[in-house]
């Protein structure tokens, strides 16, 4: 066994993370601490050039928010109150 989970691949395993608060929680930090084969590198805040998926999420979220009403069946819902 080489130190990675079940010896599946050469250690260390590298994980790049954005600044989501959940990625910095005490629980997550504890899980990382007991995995010496895991290397976590955090991307700096407001650095979309380092995390190219950010522009895709922004575009996708805008598009989905504008389309959601077309797919929802609200016929069984009560009208808004007074």
C-alpha positions, -999 to +999 in steps of 0.1 A: +000+000+000+014+034-010-005+056+015-034+066-008-069+052-003-067+015-008-034+020-027-054+031-058-028+056-070+005+071-062+004+095-032+000+123-028-034+132-042-037+169-050-070+187-044-075+223-056-103+241-038-120+275-041-128+296-011-162+281-003-167+285+035-176+248+037-142+239+025-127+256+055-149+242+082-135+225+113-149+192+102-132+194+068-099+206+082-100+176+106-107+152+077-078+166+058-054+164+088-058+127+091-050+120+055-013+126+050-016+115+013-039+144+005-025+178-005-050+206-005-043+239-022-067+267-020-073+290-049-072+327-040-105+346-038-116+365-069-092+347-093-114+333-121-083+330-143-072+302-120-106+285-118-121+285-153-152+267-143-164+299-124-174+317-156-194+286-167-213+284-134-221+321-136-235+317-171-254+285-163-270+300-132-282+331-151-297+309-178-313+284-155-329+311-133-345+327-164-358+293-177-371+277-145-406+292-147-412+276-182-408+241-167-427+244-135-464+235-133-479+259-108-515+252-118-522+235-085-507+262-063-529+287-045-528+323-058-506+348-037-523+361-006-536+397-002 
